[in-house]
Amino acid sequence: MPAPSISPNFEKAFAHVVGVEGRYSDNPDDSGGPTMYGITERVARAYGYAGAMREMPLSVAHEIYQRKLWDKMLLEQVANIAGYRVALELFDTGVNMGADRAGIFFQRCLNALNLKGTMYSDVRVDGDIGPVTIAALRAYIKRRGVEGTTVLLRGLNALQGAFYIGLVEDREKDETFVYGWLLNRVSIA
C-alpha cells in the first residue's frame, strides 16, 4: 500500500492525541487491555504489528491512526469543509471510541441539525463517513457557517459525554477513567 500523503492537519491531530494518550498502559480496569499511544493490542495485531506492545514504535501508531482513522473517516475533507476543530474532535473520538462510533455521533448530529430535512436529506446513521455524509456537512456549513461549526462541536461533545456517563453507569470499573475522559476528551467548542 502506498504511503499516505502528509497532512499538516493530521500531524497536528496526531500530536494532540498522542499527548493525551501517553505511552504504554496496562490498567486492569481498561477494557482495551495493554495499549501504546492509545493503540490497543487487538488493533496493533490486526494491523500486523507483532512485537511487544510496550515497544511499539511511534511510527506504527502514526500509520495506524492515519490509515485506520484519519483517512478512513475522510477527516481531511471534514477539516477542509468545517475546520480543523471538527476533524480533531472526530479523530479524538475515533481514537477513544472507534471510528464507527465517531461516525455515528457525526451523522446523528448532522441529522438533528438539518431543519427537518430542508437543508439536506438525513444521512444513514451507519458510522461510515462517506460521500453522502460529506455532502451533508458541506450543505450544513454552507448554511450555518462558523456558528454552525460551534453548534456541531457542542452536539458531538454532548453525545460523547453522555456515552461516557452511560459506560460508568453500566460498568463501574470505568469510573477509573471517566474524570479524565470528561476533562481531556469532551471540550467546549
Buried (B, 14 or more C-beta within 10 A) or exposed (E): EEEBEEBEBBEBBBEBBBEBBEEEBEEEEBEBEBBBBBBBBEBBEEBEBEEEBEEBEEEBBBBBBBBBBBBBBBBBBBBBBBBBBBBBBBBBBBBBBBBBBBBBBBBBBBBEBBEEEEBBEBBEBEBBBEEBBBBBBBBBBEBBEEEBBBBBBBBBBEBBBEBBEEBBEEEEEBEEBBEEBBEEBBBEB
